[in-house]
Amino acid sequence: MSATAAPVQEETYKRVQNILISQPAPAQRAAYDELENRFQVHIDFVPFVSVEGLTEREYRKNRVYPHDFTAIVFTSKTAVDHFFRLCGELRIKMSDDTKYFCATETIANYLQKFIMFRKRKVFNGTKSVLELKAYILRNKDEKFFLPCSDGGNPEVTRFFNELKVSIQEAVMYRTVNTDLTDLKDIKYDIIAFFSALEIKSMFEQFPDFKQEDRRICVFGKAAHKAVTDSGMLVNIQAGTPEAPSIAVALENYLKISNKG
């Protein structure tokens, strides 16, 4: 991925031969297989970051224990996994009366792996915890607990502060850079990023990286900001009504770049 020249973007829709996705290959990758076959491109999946859980010993240093709280806020399945893993290692059993506030229905359904669903009170949004304002205010006297990564979750804590409802962040896992050494001399026509952390990982390992004529695809506002803050140009935007996923955004672009 080494390069030397400044970005050159005149030929925005230059034909694409290969694409790098900065995440692990999804379990269901039919959409990407279709792109490869339909547009004659090659797609590689290489995770730029990975998640590792805190050990029991590391977590004990926080002196903050889940069973001292009555409402748990989950923003990802990763948070669910590490919450219940650490509860098990700490020999903590959550009360049957514990309430769970989940960002999405997918996360709420995922809870069934760990709790007797019918015995608990579970609330969920469609895209974000921020949609649960009415339920949170209705339960404002609960003691809220937010499992998160080492980067925290400033959006959720700010939201609770605005509602004047107390919430306790607890770091249960951390994000670390994946070794990208094998990518050093590999050139891709498109690189797709899902998060700002992936862009940070790339520049920490390749500080002299230049965009040149590569096209950059991003999902969401945070990744878009990280790309532009680094001096690169965003060519393909995902996470919009027109392109709700990276796969759809790539399809829309390839229809033009690889036509004929």
HELIX and SHEET records of a PDB file:
HELIX    1   1 ALA A   30  PHE A   39  1                                  10    
HELIX    2   2 GLU A   56  ARG A   60  1                                   5    
HELIX    3   3 PRO A   66  ASP A   68  5                                   3    
HELIX    4   4 LYS A   77  GLU A   89  1                                  13    
HELIX    5   5 GLU A  105  TYR A  110  1                                   6    
HELIX    6   6 LEU A  111  LYS A  113  5                                   3    
HELIX    7   7 PHE A  117  LYS A  119  5                                   3    
HELIX    8   8 VAL A  129  LEU A  132  5                                   4    
HELIX    9   9 LYS A  133  ARG A  138  1                                   6    
HELIX   10  10 PRO A  154  GLU A  162  1                                   9    
HELIX   11  11 THR A  181  LEU A  183  5                                   3    
HELIX   12  12 ALA A  196  GLN A  205  1                                  10    
HELIX   13  13 GLY A  220  ASP A  229  1                                  10    
HELIX   14  14 ILE A  246  SER A  257  1                                  12    
SHEET    1   A 5 HIS A  42  PHE A  45  0                                        
SHEET    2   A 5 ASN A  18  ILE A  21  1                                        
SHEET    3   A 5 ILE A 190  PHE A 193  1                                        
SHEET    4   A 5 ARG A 215  PHE A 219  1                                        
SHEET    5   A 5 ILE A 236  ALA A 238  1                                        
SHEET    1   B 6 VAL A  49  GLY A  53  0                                        
SHEET    2   B 6 ILE A 167  ASN A 177 -1                                        
SHEET    3   B 6 PHE A 144  SER A 149  1                                        
SHEET    4   B 6 ALA A  71  PHE A  74  1                                        
SHEET    5   B 6 LYS A  99  CYS A 102  1                                        
SHEET    6   B 6 LYS A 121  ASN A 124  1                                        
END                                                                             
